[in-house]
Amino acid sequence: MAYTINGQSQDLPEPIDHAGTTLLPLAPIVEVMGGYVYWNNESKEAIIELNDRKYSVTAGDENLIADGSVLTLSTPPAIESNRLYVPADFFSGLGFNIDVSGEDVRVDSPA
């Protein structure tokens, strides 16, 4: 699997297949984009700060909270190997352009 984020090739953890849906590793992708992910292990919630905006997502919950608005993801995030994985449409909800094609994942900041 090859990742390209904002035109730069990245070596990131492999996506996982969860019930037929490809899930991507949340924190490594957000960090490459210049954001931060704060993890609450008790509630299994990730708080994301990126581009002066705040988001939250919880393992097993299909809702993405984006600056107070609720967006529904195609499938709930899942924890695998102590890492939170999210469906590709999570990044669309953050306003990024995303394309998962075969062995390639491309994530680009909005123009």
ABEGO torsion letter per residue (X at the ends): XBBBBGGBBBBBBBBBBBGGBBBBBAAAAAAAAGBBBBBBAAAGBBBBBBGGBBBBBBBGBABBBBGGBBBBBABBBBBBGGBBBBBAAAAAAAGBBBBBBEABBBBBBBX
